[in-house]
Amino acid sequence: MKLLGSLLAIGGGGFKTSGILLLGVGIAAIVLGLLPVGNFFTELPTLRGIIRKPLPRWFGRLWFVGFGALLIYWGLTHGRL
């Protein structure tokens, strides 16, 4: 729980990470999300157990690009370069 709290405090008074690290992870997330070999699934609970339903590729790529853009933004504005 402490790890989650410190990760959510990026840019706050507590946890300060390197801006270069955030930029690198953000770029890696965008590149990995845009690779053509990715399949994205969601797990849905049913009466027979958990099934894995495929998501549209554009939706999974949108999540990766959005997360990468957020990390790049944090790296440029709140990180220590």
Number of C-alpha atoms within 10 A of each C-alpha: 6 7 9 8 11 13 14 12 13 16 16 10 7 12 14 15 17 14 20 15 16 23 22 14 18 24 19 15 20 19 14 16 24 17 10 9 8 12 13 15 14 10 11 10 9 8 6 6 8 11 13 11 11 12 12 11 16 12 11 18 22 14 14 21 21 16 18 24 18 15 22 22 16 20 24 16 12 17 21 15 13
